[in-house]
């Protein structure tokens, strides 16, 4: 507030509102994983809005959404490198003998359990599909 960073302040107020709503919905305080899920959901919404604004010919609004997503990304834990995810997926696939589209579910479950909030589900899914050849 003192820095007069209006866009950052506005973005953080929106995030705080989403966190409070999630807390009310759950009926309990949020743990770190739940907070990260709220932040990820907010980032995903910003990316979708950015895409829609770009498609609609409103680049100034798309840029605003992109900046908000970048601000929110600063509140996520440090993300795991894709090469580490790829190695873990390849190790699991080899150990379990998984292949094809049927292997995606078990891989997703194991990798989300292993990496938690430090890896994006979309990235895990994309890598799993590449490794499994699905």
MIMISE-844945 format. One record per residue (C-alpha): x, y, z. Coordinates in steps of 0.1 Angstrom, whole numbers, padded with zeros to 4 digits. Layout:
<rec x="X" y="Y" z="Z"/>
...
***
This chain:
<rec x="0000" y="0000" z="0000"/>
<rec x="0028" y="0024" z="0009"/>
<rec x="0046" y="0017" z="-0024"/>
<rec x="0014" y="0027" z="-0042"/>
<rec x="0015" y="-0004" z="-0064"/>
<rec x="-0021" y="-0004" z="-0072"/>
<rec x="-0021" y="-0034" z="-0096"/>
<rec x="-0003" y="-0056" z="-0071"/>
<rec x="-0025" y="-0044" z="-0042"/>
<rec x="-0057" y="-0051" z="-0063"/>
<rec x="-0044" y="-0086" z="-0073"/>
<rec x="-0035" y="-0095" z="-0037"/>
<rec x="-0069" y="-0083" z="-0025"/>
<rec x="-0086" y="-0106" z="-0050"/>
<rec x="-0064" y="-0135" z="-0039"/>
<rec x="-0072" y="-0128" z="-0002"/>
<rec x="-0109" y="-0129" z="-0011"/>
<rec x="-0105" y="-0162" z="-0029"/>
<rec x="-0086" y="-0176" z="0001"/>
<rec x="-0113" y="-0164" z="0025"/>
<rec x="-0141" y="-0180" z="0003"/>
<rec x="-0122" y="-0213" z="0002"/>
<rec x="-0118" y="-0212" z="0040"/>
<rec x="-0155" y="-0206" z="0045"/>
<rec x="-0163" y="-0234" z="0020"/>
<rec x="-0140" y="-0259" z="0038"/>
<rec x="-0150" y="-0247" z="0073"/>
<rec x="-0114" y="-0247" z="0083"/>
<rec x="-0081" y="-0229" z="0077"/>
<rec x="-0062" y="-0238" z="0046"/>
<rec x="-0030" y="-0257" z="0047"/>
<rec x="-0001" y="-0250" z="0024"/>
<rec x="-0013" y="-0274" z="-0003"/>
<rec x="-0048" y="-0259" z="-0003"/>
<rec x="-0034" y="-0224" z="-0004"/>
<rec x="-0012" y="-0233" z="-0034"/>
<rec x="-0043" y="-0248" z="-0051"/>
<rec x="-0062" y="-0216" z="-0047"/>
<rec x="-0033" y="-0196" z="-0061"/>
<rec x="-0029" y="-0220" z="-0090"/>
<rec x="-0066" y="-0218" z="-0098"/>
<rec x="-0064" y="-0180" z="-0098"/>
<rec x="-0034" y="-0181" z="-0121"/>
<rec x="-0052" y="-0205" z="-0144"/>
<rec x="-0082" y="-0181" z="-0145"/>
<rec x="-0059" y="-0152" z="-0154"/>
<rec x="-0043" y="-0172" z="-0182"/>
<rec x="-0077" y="-0181" z="-0196"/>
<rec x="-0088" y="-0145" z="-0194"/>
<rec x="-0056" y="-0134" z="-0211"/>
<rec x="-0062" y="-0158" z="-0240"/>
<rec x="-0098" y="-0146" z="-0244"/>
<rec x="-0088" y="-0109" z="-0244"/>
<rec x="-0061" y="-0116" z="-0270"/>
<rec x="-0087" y="-0134" z="-0292"/>
<rec x="-0111" y="-0106" z="-0287"/>
<rec x="-0086" y="-0079" z="-0298"/>
<rec x="-0080" y="-0064" z="-0264"/>
<rec x="-0043" y="-0066" z="-0259"/>
<rec x="-0042" y="-0040" z="-0231"/>
<rec x="-0065" y="-0061" z="-0209"/>
<rec x="-0046" y="-0093" z="-0219"/>
<rec x="-0014" y="-0077" z="-0207"/>
<rec x="-0031" y="-0068" z="-0174"/>
<rec x="-0042" y="-0104" z="-0168"/>
<rec x="-0007" y="-0116" z="-0177"/>
<rec x="0009" y="-0092" z="-0151"/>
<rec x="-0016" y="-0104" z="-0125"/>
<rec x="-0007" y="-0140" z="-0131"/>
<rec x="0030" y="-0132" z="-0127"/>
<rec x="0023" y="-0114" z="-0094"/>
<rec x="0003" y="-0145" z="-0082"/>
<rec x="0031" y="-0169" z="-0093"/>
<rec x="0053" y="-0153" z="-0068"/>
<rec x="0032" y="-0168" z="-0040"/>
<rec x="0036" y="-0204" z="-0052"/>
<rec x="0064" y="-0226" z="-0038"/>
<rec x="0095" y="-0230" z="-0060"/>
<rec x="0085" y="-0252" z="-0089"/>
<rec x="0103" y="-0284" z="-0097"/>
<rec x="0123" y="-0285" z="-0129"/>
<rec x="0107" y="-0304" z="-0158"/>
<rec x="0137" y="-0327" z="-0162"/>
<rec x="0132" y="-0339" z="-0126"/>
<rec x="0096" y="-0346" z="-0133"/>
<rec x="0105" y="-0364" z="-0165"/>
<rec x="0130" y="-0386" z="-0146"/>
<rec x="0105" y="-0395" z="-0119"/>
<rec x="0078" y="-0403" z="-0144"/>
<rec x="0102" y="-0425" z="-0165"/>
<rec x="0114" y="-0443" z="-0133"/>
<rec x="0078" y="-0450" z="-0122"/>
<rec x="0068" y="-0462" z="-0157"/>
<rec x="0097" y="-0486" z="-0158"/>
<rec x="0091" y="-0498" z="-0123"/>
<rec x="0054" y="-0504" z="-0127"/>
<rec x="0055" y="-0515" z="-0163"/>
<rec x="0029" y="-0489" z="-0174"/>
<rec x="0022" y="-0480" z="-0210"/>
<rec x="-0004" y="-0462" z="-0231"/>
<rec x="-0033" y="-0441" z="-0220"/>
<rec x="-0042" y="-0464" z="-0191"/>
<rec x="-0010" y="-0456" z="-0174"/>
<rec x="-0017" y="-0418" z="-0171"/>
<rec x="-0040" y="-0421" z="-0141"/>
<rec x="-0015" y="-0440" z="-0119"/>
<rec x="0014" y="-0418" z="-0130"/>
<rec x="-0006" y="-0386" z="-0122"/>
<rec x="-0016" y="-0399" z="-0088"/>
<rec x="0019" y="-0409" z="-0078"/>
<rec x="0035" y="-0377" z="-0092"/>
<rec x="0010" y="-0353" z="-0075"/>
<rec x="0016" y="-0372" z="-0043"/>
<rec x="0053" y="-0370" z="-0047"/>
<rec x="0057" y="-0334" z="-0058"/>
<rec x="0026" y="-0318" z="-0043"/>
<rec x="0024" y="-0280" z="-0047"/>
<rec x="0059" y="-0278" z="-0063"/>
<rec x="0047" y="-0292" z="-0097"/>
<rec x="0019" y="-0282" z="-0120"/>
<rec x="-0006" y="-0309" z="-0128"/>
<rec x="-0007" y="-0298" z="-0165"/>
<rec x="0030" y="-0302" z="-0168"/>
<rec x="0029" y="-0336" z="-0151"/>
<rec x="0002" y="-0347" z="-0175"/>
<rec x="0020" y="-0335" z="-0206"/>
<rec x="0052" y="-0353" z="-0195"/>
<rec x="0033" y="-0384" z="-0186"/>
<rec x="0017" y="-0385" z="-0220"/>
<rec x="0051" y="-0381" z="-0237"/>
<rec x="0068" y="-0408" z="-0217"/>
<rec x="0039" y="-0432" z="-0220"/>
<rec x="0034" y="-0425" z="-0257"/>
<rec x="-0003" y="-0418" z="-0252"/>
***
